[in-house]
Amino acid sequence: MTNGVEVISHVSFRADGCICFEAGDGVGIVTLPGLSVSPGEPAINPGPREMISAALHGLSTQGFSVRVSIPGGDEIARSLFNF
């Protein structure tokens, strides 16, 4: 359902060296255990998290905040069986 959708990310520096992900518009927050992402975290799968983290590690030793948004993501979610 998400193949071909627009994904926007906003990246900013953090002083603590951490790469932290945030849910922007159209990205949900995991609410129940049992998924590959912990409850309270943005619903961004481990594969994309690893690719983004690897790319950012190559840019700087500082940390980053990564806010991921999907325009129209709320409408896409309504069409999924798990919503």
Phi and psi in degrees as GROMACS dihedral restraints (atoms count N, CA, C in turn):
[ dihedral_restraints ]
;  ai    aj    ak    al  type     phi  dphi    fc
    3     4     5     6     1  -100.0    20    10
    4     5     6     7     1     0.2    20    10
    6     7     8     9     1   -61.9    20    10
    7     8     9    10     1   125.5    20    10
    9    10    11    12     1    86.4    20    10
   10    11    12    13     1    -0.9    20    10
   12    13    14    15     1   -78.9    20    10
   13    14    15    16     1   156.5    20    10
   15    16    17    18     1   -75.5    20    10
   16    17    18    19     1   132.7    20    10
   18    19    20    21     1  -122.7    20    10
   19    20    21    22     1   128.4    20    10
   21    22    23    24     1  -116.6    20    10
   22    23    24    25     1   135.3    20    10
   24    25    26    27     1  -127.2    20    10
   25    26    27    28     1   143.0    20    10
   27    28    29    30     1  -118.8    20    10
   28    29    30    31     1   122.5    20    10
   30    31    32    33     1  -116.5    20    10
   31    32    33    34     1   132.8    20    10
   33    34    35    36     1  -136.7    20    10
   34    35    36    37     1   156.7    20    10
   36    37    38    39     1   -74.8    20    10
   37    38    39    40     1   149.2    20    10
   39    40    41    42     1  -125.8    20    10
   40    41    42    43     1   146.0    20    10
   42    43    44    45     1   -81.3    20    10
   43    44    45    46     1   -16.5    20    10
   45    46    47    48     1   -88.5    20    10
   46    47    48    49     1    -0.3    20    10
   48    49    50    51     1    81.6    20    10
   49    50    51    52     1    -3.0    20    10
   51    52    53    54     1   -83.9    20    10
   52    53    54    55     1   145.6    20    10
   54    55    56    57     1  -104.3    20    10
   55    56    57    58     1   111.4    20    10
   57    58    59    60     1  -117.4    20    10
   58    59    60    61     1   138.4    20    10
   60    61    62    63     1  -102.7    20    10
   61    62    63    64     1   142.3    20    10
   63    64    65    66     1  -127.1    20    10
   64    65    66    67     1   147.8    20    10
   66    67    68    69     1   -87.7    20    10
   67    68    69    70     1   120.2    20    10
   69    70    71    72     1   -94.0    20    10
   70    71    72    73     1  -166.5    20    10
   72    73    74    75     1   -56.6    20    10
   73    74    75    76     1   133.6    20    10
   75    76    77    78     1    81.7    20    10
   76    77    78    79     1     3.1    20    10
   78    79    80    81     1  -115.6    20    10
   79    80    81    82     1   126.6    20    10
   81    82    83    84     1   -83.5    20    10
   82    83    84    85     1   173.2    20    10
   84    85    86    87     1  -112.3    20    10
   85    86    87    88     1   133.8    20    10
   87    88    89    90     1   -67.0    20    10
   88    89    90    91     1   131.1    20    10
   90    91    92    93     1  -113.3    20    10
   91    92    93    94     1   -18.4    20    10
   93    94    95    96     1  -126.9    20    10
   94    95    96    97     1   148.5    20    10
   96    97    98    99     1   -70.5    20    10
   97    98    99   100     1   162.1    20    10
   99   100   101   102     1   114.9    20    10
  100   101   102   103     1   -12.6    20    10
  102   103   104   105     1   -94.4    20    10
  103   104   105   106     1   173.4    20    10
  105   106   107   108     1   -77.0    20    10
  106   107   108   109     1    -5.4    20    10
  108   109   110   111     1  -118.4    20    10
  109   110   111   112     1   137.3    20    10
  111   112   113   114     1   -70.6    20    10
  112   113   114   115     1   149.7    20    10
  114   115   116   117     1   -55.1    20    10
  115   116   117   118     1   141.3    20    10
  117   118   119   120     1    93.4    20    10
  118   119   120   121     1   -13.8    20    10
  120   121   122   123     1   -93.2    20    10
  121   122   123   124     1   154.2    20    10
  123   124   125   126     1   -61.1    20    10
  124   125   126   127     1   145.7    20    10
  126   127   128   129     1   -79.2    20    10
  127   128   129   130     1    69.1    20    10
  129   130   131   132     1  -119.6    20    10
  130   131   132   133     1   118.7    20    10
  132   133   134   135     1   -62.2    20    10
  133   134   135   136     1   155.9    20    10
  135   136   137   138     1   -58.6    20    10
  136   137   138   139     1   -37.4    20    10
  138   139   140   141     1   -58.9    20    10
  139   140   141   142     1   -55.5    20    10
  141   142   143   144     1   -61.4    20    10
  142   143   144   145     1   -36.5    20    10
  144   145   146   147     1   -58.9    20    10
  145   146   147   148     1   -44.6    20    10
  147   148   149   150     1   -65.6    20    10
  148   149   150   151     1   -41.7    20    10
  150   151   152   153     1   -64.8    20    10
  151   152   153   154     1   -43.4    20    10
  153   154   155   156     1   -64.8    20    10
  154   155   156   157     1   -45.1    20    10
  156   157   158   159     1   -61.0    20    10
  157   158   159   160     1   -43.9    20    10
  159   160   161   162     1   -62.0    20    10
  160   161   162   163     1   -42.0    20    10
  162   163   164   165     1   -64.8    20    10
  163   164   165   166     1   -40.7    20    10
  165   166   167   168     1   -70.7    20    10
  166   167   168   169     1   -37.3    20    10
  168   169   170   171     1   -59.3    20    10
  169   170   171   172     1   -31.1    20    10
  171   172   173   174     1   -74.3    20    10
  172   173   174   175     1   -12.6    20    10
  174   175   176   177     1   -94.2    20    10
  175   176   177   178     1   -35.0    20    10
  177   178   179   180     1  -164.1    20    10
  178   179   180   181     1   156.8    20    10
  180   181   182   183     1   -87.6    20    10
  181   182   183   184     1    -7.5    20    10
  183   184   185   186     1   -72.5    20    10
  184   185   186   187     1   168.2    20    10
  186   187   188   189     1   -85.9    20    10
  187   188   189   190     1   171.0    20    10
  189   190   191   192     1  -141.7    20    10
  190   191   192   193     1   146.9    20    10
  192   193   194   195     1  -104.6    20    10
  193   194   195   196     1   130.8    20    10
  195   196   197   198     1  -121.5    20    10
  196   197   198   199     1   111.1    20    10
  198   199   200   201     1  -101.4    20    10
  199   200   201   202     1   120.3    20    10
  201   202   203   204     1  -106.2    20    10
  202   203   204   205     1   130.7    20    10
  204   205   206   207     1  -126.7    20    10
  205   206   207   208     1   148.7    20    10
  207   208   209   210     1  -129.5    20    10
  208   209   210   211     1   104.3    20    10
  210   211   212   213     1   -57.1    20    10
  211   212   213   214     1   128.2    20    10
  213   214   215   216     1    79.6    20    10
  214   215   216   217     1     9.0    20    10
  216   217   218   219     1   -60.9    20    10
  217   218   219   220     1   -32.2    20    10
  219   220   221   222     1   -63.1    20    10
  220   221   222   223     1   -41.4    20    10
  222   223   224   225     1   -68.6    20    10
  223   224   225   226     1   -38.3    20    10
  225   226   227   228     1   -62.4    20    10
  226   227   228   229     1   -43.6    20    10
  228   229   230   231     1   -61.1    20    10
  229   230   231   232     1   -36.2    20    10
  231   232   233   234     1   -64.3    20    10
  232   233   234   235     1   -23.2    20    10
  234   235   236   237     1   -89.2    20    10
  235   236   237   238     1    -4.7    20    10
  237   238   239   240     1   -87.9    20    10
  238   239   240   241     1   153.0    20    10
  240   241   242   243     1   -70.2    20    10
  241   242   243   244     1   -24.4    20    10
  243   244   245   246     1   -92.2    20    10
  244   245   246   247     1    12.4    20    10
